[in-house]
Amino acid sequence: MLKSRCPVQQRSSHNGQEGSLWSSGFGMKLEAITPFLGKYRPFVGRCCQTCTPKSWESLFHRSIMDLGFCNVILVKEENTRFRGWLVRRLCYFLWSLEQHIPRCQDASQKIMESSGVQSLLSGRAPGGAGEGRTPDLVEREIQRILGHIQAPPRPFLLRLLSWVLLRVLNCLFLNVQLHRGQMKMVGEAAQTGSPLVFLSTHKSLLDGILLPFVLLSQGLGVLRVAWDSHACSPALRALLRNLGGLFLPPEANLSLDSSEGVLARAVVQAAMEQLLVSGQPLLIFLEEPPGVPGPRLSALGQAWLGLVVQAVQVGTVSDAMLVPVAITYDLVPDTSCDMHQASGPLGLWRGALAVLWRLRSCWGCLRRVCVRVHLAQPFSLQEYTINARSCWGGRRTLEHLLQPVVLGQCTIVPDTEKEQEWTPTTGLLLAFKEEDQLLVRRLSRHILHASVASSAVMSTAIMATLLLFKHQKGVVLSQLLGEFSWLTEETLLRGFDVGFSGQLRCLVQHTLSLLRAHVILLRVHRGDLVVVPRPGPGLMHLARLSAELLPAFLSEAVGACAVRGLLAGRVPPEGPWELQGIELLGQSELHRQILLLLHLLPQDLLLLQPCQSSYCYCQEVLDRLIQCGLLVAEETPGSRPACDTGRQRLSAKLLWKPSGDFTDSDSDDFEEVEGRYFRLSQQSRCPDFFLFLCRLLSPLLKAFAQAAAFLHQGQLPDTEAGYTEQLFQFFQATAQEEGIFEYADPNLAVSAVWTFRDLGVLQQMPSPAGSQLHLSPAFASRDNQDKLEQFIRQFICN
């Protein structure tokens, strides 16, 4: 994907010496070559075969895997209908004029004529006419709410913005890549007649501008984008509405018994139904933007998704095609970070100045980033709704699942799903039935899992992972080149795509140039270079980048930390690898340790599919450890070999079970697996790989351990925000003392506080000043606090 532009340019004379270090030893020629594994490149983004088997079979055929990528912002003379020297200079302008933008009629009249709004006007529905309000007053209020929600898109503004964006994006990015095969799947889904609903991750405020531009350029028409009204000023909201933006009225989040809230929710539902009937594509962000401490899943995104689900269930539209979307950057543009950190909503002038500042910083500097847009396989909402309800089972709170084990009161870990919902339920979603609320929450988690699984791993994530978890003291460039290639191959072999190709040395040069603020280059004898992570808070930035690689290795990382916890009480952690390899690890013991760690880790990190039980995931983790060579089967004396199936007797129970259909009665039959044992492999590569996997989860686990150690120092009672700030300041002070900064992250402090609240360590109690956190009686003693810290530290490998 780095085909035609050299990504690095030496700096000016005042920084010439440093520039010579960066350029020495690198080839400057970029070529379009097939990366690393011959012609193998995984095609990611298939939908869930358990929940949507019919959708999994349709809209996909093998030929689309070979269609390759296109650079959306690369517009030439060939992309227009005209030819000539003048066309080559005006191709951006001509291209924007040729984009198909269907004229959208004002939907206000159709919404006013809908059955829901007419019920409000006639007084048959609560919150409408009557109750002291005349029909004319209600009609004016409905018109006001509709004006806040949407406006007819303006074709002139859309074409003007497309032309401006094309020039700006070419200045900001090297390329914006899109797989033609993924686009073909979406195009075939659009021909089914069902409306398209794109549900995306959220990496930057630019996503809401970039994704509609990409899909408009591919002929999908004007994309209606659901924006957060609190993040935009009134002037910016007015502009975005004229470009196809949608905004939720603030009255929709009022209480259920409020007449204004009932009216606003009814109008929003009618507007959504009309939007879906018209067939216009819709974009919803299911993830909170980065830099916003809190839950990963967006409450606003779930509210908009709930409206779509409700419209399908009441029969307004027969079905809707859901398309998980992900967007990945080498580095998220600095402008978006500044916007998130600034106080108050984003205004037109502040946004324009931020973009101009970013363009100025890019002027004369070719350290621009690459972008990948991923469109996963569309699937039917109607099919998911029918099949997903059969996978629902009982759930228990984290306090009931884990607290007795932590305090040593119980050794049995219930094989039950964990109930952990950190995303607050808005007033719009509260108006739905409880069963529908659960459906929306599970569907949003399912889609976010699909989006993350289809995301490509960028070169900066691979480089940050290597520098942070393998070579924090520095690495020679020649060795770094080999390990960059190794980690890329391992990522591809796990079914995750990478967002780059080209010559290896040029890729590493491009990546190091992007991370220049966080690494140091030192010249050694023989002209080689040593790459050293810059000590200090910059390590926290590398930790955030490395988190993009974690989904590819999450199963192995959970398994490695579980093995570490199992060996913690048997072998000293500083003991040699050969000593740890002597220990026999029973399969039932491994299952128990994996289950303990799964309960401890937040759902926002794991993003497990709701249709997959914990038992299935534990077995998957164990299988991954065997496949990657870390565990080898060990036959105990006198036992029948695991491969000997000839003498197995048929039992009264069937030996197979449907995937995900495991209950306490039929999944805990360990008579056959209790005799299975494993050892750690003694291959030369295994110690380093085992340590690498354990360190992938170390920032989060260290944050939890430090939070446990802080319990006796924290000032309680306090508000949740106040105690989180106390904990974050403790993280920063401890990081300065130890020189380990990767866990000094405010998001990790929030995760620790919320996990301890779910675990029953902290209790939320009402007070005249508002809800406050108290230390629970179960963890008031120092002994129980130490038990909690020891329980967490058993999974950490130093």
N, C-alpha and C positions, 0 to 999 in steps of 0.2 A: 504493500500500500504506500510505501515511500518510493514512488516511481521516478519522478522527474525533477524533484526539487531538492537541492542540498539543504539539509536542516540546520547546519551550523555554519556560522561565519565568525572569523576571528574578530575580537573586539578592537577598539581603537587603540592608539598608541599609548595612552595612559594605562592601559591594561594589557599591553603587548606581551609581557612576560608570562602572565597567567594564560593568555590566549595561546602562546606557544606550547604550554603544557597540555592544553585541551586538544590541540591539533596534532601533536606528535604521535606517531605510531598508528594513525588512522588513515584508511583509504577514503577518498572523498567522492568516489564514483558510486552512484546508487543504481542498482539494476533491479528489474522485475523478475525475480526468480522464485521458484517454489520453495517454501521454507522447510528445512529441517527433516521432515519425514516423507521425502519423496512427494508423491501426489496425494497423500492422505491429508485430508482436512475435514474434521467432523462437521456434519450439517446439524446444527443445533436448533432447538425450538419446537420439537414435536410436542403435541398436546398430550394430556394424561390418557393413557389407554384404559385405565380403570374407570374413570368417571365419564369419559367421552369416547367410547370405542368407535362409534360411527364417524365422528369427526376425525378421529385418528386415521381412519382408512381413507377418507375423502380428502380432497384438496392437496394431495401429495402424490408425487410420482418421482421415480429415481432420476429422471432427466433434469429436474430443476436443481439438483445438487451441482451440476456442471455449468450452470449459467454464469457463475462468477460475480464479481463486484463491479459497481459503477461509482464514479466520483460525482456526487450530485451537484457540487458547485463548479465543476469543470464544464463550462459552456463555451462552445466554439461556433464557428460559422456553420458547421454541419448540423448543429442543433436548431437551426432556423430554416425557413423555407427559401431564403435568399442567399445569393453568392456575390462576392466582390470585395474589393479592398475596403469600401466603406462599411460593408456588413461586418467585416472582421473587427472594426473599431466600435461598432454599435451593436454587437451581438447580444450583450446583456440586456439592452433596452428592447431590442426586437424579440428576444426570447420572452421577456416579461409580458409583452403585448400579445404573444401567441398562446399564453397559458389559458386553458379552458376554465373560465369562472362562470358557472351558471348563475343567472340572475335570480336572487332569492326574493320572493315576495314577502311583504310584511305579514308575519304570521299572527299579528295581534287580533285581527278580525276572526280568524279561525279559532284561536284560543278562546275568544269571547263567546263563540258559538258552540264550544264543546259542552258536553253534558255536565261535567263537573262544575264549570263556571256558571252555567245556567241554573244549576241547583242552588248555587250561592245567591244568585240574583233573585231567584224566586223565593228564597227563604226555606227551601226544603232541606238544605244542608246546614250543619252548625257553623257558626262564624259568619254567615251571610246576612242577607236582608232580614229585617225584623230585629228583635232585641234592641230596639231604640235606634236602628239605622235604616235609612230609606234605600231603595234600590239604586237611585242615582249616586248616593254617597258611596255605596259599595262598589259601583261600577268605576267611579273615579279612583277609588283605592286600588282596585284591580289593575287599572291602567298604570297607576304609579308603580306598583310592584313589577308589572311587566316591563316597564321602562328601566327598572333597576336590573332586571334579569338579562335582557338581551335587546338587540337592535338589528335591523336588516344589514347584512354585510355590504360595504360599499366597494364595488368592483374597481373604481379608480384608485382608492386607497390601497386595495390589495395588490394591484399591479405596481403602484409606486413603491410599496414596501418590498415587493419581490425584487425589484430592480436595485433598491438600496441594500437589501440584505445580501444579494449576490455579490455586490462589491465589498461589503463589510466582512462577510464570511470568508472571502478569498484573502482578505488582509489578516484575519484572525487565525485561520486554520490552514494547514497544509492540504487537507482533503476531508471530505465528509462521505464516508463509504457506506453503501447499502448493497445487500446481496440481492441480485436480480431474482433468484429463486424464491426468496422470502416475499418479495414484492409480487411475484406471480401468484403465490398462494393467496395473498390478500386480494389481488385482482379477481381471482376466481370466486372468492367468498363474496365479493361485492356483486357479482352477477347472480347470486342466489336470490336476490330480492330482499333479503333481511338487512336491516341497518347495521353498519359497522361501528363498534364501540372499541376504541383503542385505550388500553389501560397501561400506564407507563410508570417506570421508576422516575425519580426526580433528582438529578445531580446538580442542576443550576437553574436560575431563573431564565436563562437563555433557552431552555428546553421548550418552553411554551411558545417561543417564536420559531425555533429551528425545526421542530417536528412538523408543524403545519406547512412550513416552506418545503420540506422534503416531500411530504405527501402530495402537496399541490403540484410540485414539479413532476410527480409520477402519474398525474392524471386522475387523482382521487377527488378533486374538487376542493371546496372550502371546508376546512376542518373547524368544527366548533369546539373551542377549548374552555374547560371549566377552570376558572381562575379563583384565587383567594381574594375576596374583596378587601380584607384587612391588610393585605400586602401592597395594595395599590392606592394611590391618591385618586380623588374624584376625576381629575383631568385625565389621568392615565386609564382609569376605568372607562371613561367615555370613548377614548381612542380605541381601546381593546374591544369594546362592544361593537364598534363599527367595523372591526376586522374579524368579527365572528366570535368574540369572547362571551362567556356566560358567567354570571355572578349570582350567588345565592343571597337572597334578601336577608338582612339581619333578623327580621321578624320570624323567619322560619325556625329559629332556634329557641323561641320562647316556649314557655311551659305548655303542656298538653291542654290545660283548661283555659288558656288565653285565647280570646276570640281573634285577636290580631294574628297570633301564631297559626291558628286553624285556617284562617283565610290565606295567609302567605303560603302555607304548605300545599293547600289545594291549588293555588295558582301555579306554584312551581311544578307540581305533578302534571297539571294540564299542559304547561309549556314543554315539559319533557316528552309527554305523549305526542304532542304535535311535532316535535323535532324528530322523533323516531319514525312517525308515520311519513314524514316528508322524505325520509331516506338520507338525511344529511349525516355524515360521519361525525363522531363525537370523541374527544380526547379527555380522559380523566387521569389525574396523577394520583396513584395509590400510595405514594411514598412522600413523607415529609421532606422538604429540601434540606440539604446539608447545612450544618451550622446552627440548626434549630434544636436545642436539647429537648428531648421528649421521646414519645413512641415513634417507631419507624413507620407504622401504617398511619396514613392520614385519615383523620376523622371526617374531613371535608370530602375526600375521595370516596370513602365508604358511603357517605350520604348521597352523593351523585350516583354511585353504583346501585344503591338501594332504590332510587327512582327508576332506573332501568329495569331492575328485577321486578318491581311492582307493576310497571307497564306491561311486561310480558305475562305476568301472572293474571292480571285482570283481562287479558286478551286484546288490549289496544293494538299490539303487534303480535303476530304469531310467534316470532322468534327474533333474537338478535345474535349477531356473530361477534364474539369477544376476541380481541387480538391483544395478547400481552406484548408490550413494547419495552425496550431498554435502550438507553443511550449511554455511551461510555466515552470518556475523554482521556487523552494522555495526562493532562492536567486540567482540572476545572478552571475556566478563565477567571482571572483575578477579579474582574468586575463583579461577578456573581457573589464572590466571597465578601466583597466590600458591601454589597447591597444587603446581604443577610445580617451582617454585623451592625449595620447602621440602625439607629433607632427610628421608629416611625415608618409609615408606608412609603413605598417607592414612588417618586414623582417623575414627571416628564423631564424636567431639567436635570435632576440628579441622575436619572438613567442615561440621558444623552451625554452628560459630562463624563460619566463612568465609561461609556463606550468610546468617547473621544480620547480619554486618558489611556485606555487600553490600545487604541489604534496608534497613538503617539508612541507608546512603549514598544510596539511592534514595528514601527517605521525604521527601516534600515537594519532590522534584526530578523534573521530567518529562524529564530527559535520558536516556531509555531507548532501547534499541537495537531494531532490527528483525532478524528471523531469517527465513531462507528454507531450506526443506527440499526437496531435489531428488531425485526418483526417476527414474532413466533407464529406457529400454526394457529389459524383461527379455529374456534370451536363454538358449538351451539350452546347458548344459555339454557334453552329448553331441555336439551339432553342432559346437561349438567345438573339442573334442578331435580330431574327425575331420578338420576342415578346417585347423586350425592347424599340424599336423605337416607339411603340404605346403609351408608357407611358410618352413621352417627352412633356413638356409643357413650357410655357414662364417663364423666370426668370428675376429678377431685382436685382440691386446692393444693398448692405447694406445701402449705403448712401441715396438712394431713399426710402427704406423701413423704416428706423429707425430714420434718422436725424430729420425729421419734428416732430416726436413724442417726441424726446428728448428735442428739443427746444420749445415745446409747441405750435408749429404752426399748428398741426393737431392731432386729437384724433383717427382717423380711421387707423387701421393697415391693410394694404393690405394682403389678403390671397394669396400670391404669393411666389413661391419658391425663395430662396436666391441664388444669384450667388456669389460664393466664392471659388476661386481656388488658393490655395497657392503654389501648386507644380509647379515649372517652367516647361515649355514645351521644351524638348530638340530638337536639330536639326533633329534627327531621326523621332520624332513624328510630327514635323512641316511639314515634307515632305508628310504627309497624308492629305486627304481632311478634311475640318473642321468638317464635319459630323462624320467621322471616329475618329477624335481626341476626340470629345465629347463622342462617344461610348466607347472608351478606358478609359477615365476618369471615366465615370459612372460605367463601369464594374469593374474597380479596386476598387472603393469605395464599390461597392456591395460585392465583394469578401472579402475585408478587414472586412466589417461588419460581414459576415458569419464566418470568422476566429475568430474574437473576441467573437462572440456569442457562438462558440463551445469550447472556452478555459475554462479549469477548473480553479476554484478559489483555490489558494494554502493557506495553513494554515497561512503563514506569512502575506498575504494580509488581512485575517480576523483579526489576532492579531493586526496588525498595525492600522487597522480601529478602532478597539475598544479602543486602547490606545490613539489614536490621537483625535478622535471625541467624545468619551464618558467618558474617564477616564484619561485626561491629568494631573490631579493632583494626580493620583494613585488609585489603586483598590486592594482590598483583593483578594487573590488567589482563595478562595472558590467562591466568586462572579464572578471572571473572568472565571472560569470553566463553570458556568451556562450560562453566556452571550456568550461564545465561542460556546456552543452548540446551543443557540438560533439563533445566526447569521448564523450558518451553516444551520440550518433548513430553515431559511428565504431565504437563497441563493438557496437551493435545490427546494423550493416551487416555485421559479421564473423561473424554467427551466434551471438553470445553474448547472453544475456538480462541484464537489469539488475534489481536487487532493490528498486526503488522506483518511485513515480509521484507525481503531485501538482503543485502550482504550483512553478515553478522557484525562485522566491525563498525559498519555505518549505523546499524541499529543501536549498538551500545553507545556510540558517539552521540547520536541523537538523544538517547535517553539520559545520558549523563549531562548533556547540555541543558535539558529541561530541569534536572535536579541540581543544577549548579549551586543554588543557594543552600543546599543541604549536604553537599559532599565536598571533600578536599582532594585535590590531585597532587601527589608528591612524586618527583622524579628520583629514581634510584639509579644505581650503576647499570651499565649496558643499555641505557636509554629506555628502560621499562618504566611504567607508571604504577603507582600504588593509589588505590581509591579508598578513602577513609570517610565514613559518615561524620559529618560535622557534629561534635558533641554539643549537647544542650537541648533546648526545647524543640529544635528542628527534628529530633528523633520522633516526636509525636506526629509530625507531618508524614514521616516515612511510615509510621504505624497505620495511619489512616489510608495511605496508598496501598499498603500490603493487605489491608482488609478486603480489597477487591479480588485478591487471589484466594482468600480463605474458602469460598464456596467450592472451589475445585478440589480442595484437600480436606474438607470439613469432616467427612466420615473417618478418614485415616487419622486426623488430628484428635478427634474424640476418642478413637480406639487407642491411640498411643498414650494419651493422658490417663485413660482408664487402666491400661496396663501399668503405667507408672504408679497409680494409686494402689493397685493390687500388690505391687512389689515393695511399696513404701514400708510396710511393717515386717518385711522379710529380709531385705537386703539393704545395706546402707546406700544412700543415693550416690555417694562418691566412690562406691565400689566398682571394680572393673566390669566390663561388659560380659566377660566369660563367667563371672560369678552370678550375674543376673540371668544368664542363659541356662544355668543349671536348674533353676526353679521351674517346676511344673505348674502350668496355669490351666485350671479346669474350665470347661466351657460354661458351666453354670456360674462360676465365680466371675468370669469375664462379662457374662450377661448382666450380672448384678452391678458390677462397677460401671459398665456403660450406661445402665439405666439410672444410676445415681447421678452421673455427670449430665445426662440428658435432662433430668429434672432440675438440676442446678442452673444450667445454661438458659438464658432468656429465649423465649420463642422468637423474638425479633432477630436474634442471631441465627438460630437454627433454621427457621422458615420451613419446617417440616410440612409436607403435604398433609392436609387434614384426612385424606383417604388412607394414609399409611399409619399403621399402629406402631407403638413404641417397640413391641416385640419384633416386628418386621425390620425396623430400623436397627435394632441391636444386632440382628442376624446379618444385616447388610454391612454394618461396621466390621463385624468379625470376618466376613467374607473379604472385605477390602484389605484387611491386615494380612490375610493369607495370600491374596493375589499379589500384593506388593512385596511379598517375601519376608515380612517382619516376623510372622509366626509360622512355625512348621508343626505339623501334627506329630504327636509322640504317642506311640502305642505302649500301653502299660502291660507288664508281664501277665500272661494268662488271658488277656482280653482278645476278643475277636477283632481282627483288623477292620478298620472303617470301610475299606473297599470291598470287604467280603459281604455280598448281599445274597449269596446263594442259600444260606441257612436262616434267613429272616422268616419268621412266622407271621402269617396274616393275623392281625388283631381284630377285635370287634369293631374298632374305630377305623374309619378310612384313613389311609396314610397321607392323603392330600387334603388341603384346606384351601378355600378361596383366599386370594391375596387380601390381606387387611382384615379378614374375618377371624380374629383370634380373641377368645374370651378367656376368663380365668379357668373355665372348666376344661377347655380343650387345648390351651396353649402352654400350660405349665406341666406337661407330661415330660419330665426330664429323665425317665428311666433309661432312655437310649443315649442321652447326651452326657450323663454324669460320668460315663467312662471315657469320654473324649478329653484329651489333654493336649496342650501345646507348649512349646518352648520358643524363646526368642531365637531367631536365626543367628548363626555365628558367621555369616558372610561379612566380608570386610567393609562393605558399604552400609551395613545396617545400623551401627551405632550413630553415625552422623545423620542418617535419614530419620532415625527414631527421635533424636534430639531436635532436628529441624521441625518435625511434625508437632512435637510437644510445645515448641516455642511459638507456633502459630496462634495458640490460644492463651499464651502467657500474659498479654496485656490485660485481657478481661479477668483472668483468674487472679492475677496479682492485684488488680483493683478490688476484687471481692475480698481477698485476704487482708489487704490494707484497711478496707472498710470494717472487717471484723476486729482488727487490732485497734481501730479508732473508737469502738463502742464505749470503752471506759473513759475516753477523753472528751467525747462529744458533749456539748451542752444541750441537754434535753430537759423538759420539752421545748420544742421549737417547731416552726412551720416546716413543711416539706422543702420549700425553696431555701429557707434559712439553713436547715441541716445539710442540704446538698451543697450549699456554698461552703459550709464548714468542712465537709469531707473533701471537696475539691482543693481547698487551701491546704489541707493536710497532705493530699496527694502531691501538691507542688513542693511543699517543704520536704517531704520524704524523698522526692525525686532529686532535689538539689543535694541532699545528703548522700544518697546512694549513687547518683549519676545515672539513674535509669528513668527515662522520661516517657517511655512509650505508653504508660498507663495514666499519666497526668493529663487526662482528657475529661472535660466536663460531661460528655455523653456517657463515659464509663462511670462517673460519679452518680449520674441519674440512674443508670442501670443497677448499680449496687444498692442504692436506697430503695428502689422499687422491688428488687429481688428480696431484700431483707424484710420489706413490708409484707410481701406474699408469703415468705417463710415463717412469719410470726415473730421475727426478731424485733421489729418495730411495729407499733400499733398506732393507728390513726384514731384520735378521739376528739370529739367536739369540745369547743371552749368558747367563751364570750368573744375572744379575739379571732375566732375562726378555727378550722380544723388544725390540730397540732399532732406531731409525732411524739410518742412516748416509748421508752424501752420496756418491752414486755416483761412480766414477772419471770417467765421461763428463762430469760437470758439476763436477768439482773445480776446474777452471781458471776464472779470473774472466772470460775471454773467452766461454766457453760459457754462463756465467751471464748475461752481458750479452746474448747471442744469444737466450736464452729470454725475457728481459725485453722485448727489442725485438719479438720475435715476438708477444707478448701485447699490447704497447702499440699495435701497428699497428691493432688493432680498436677502440681507445678514441678517442672523439671528444670533445675537451675543450670 
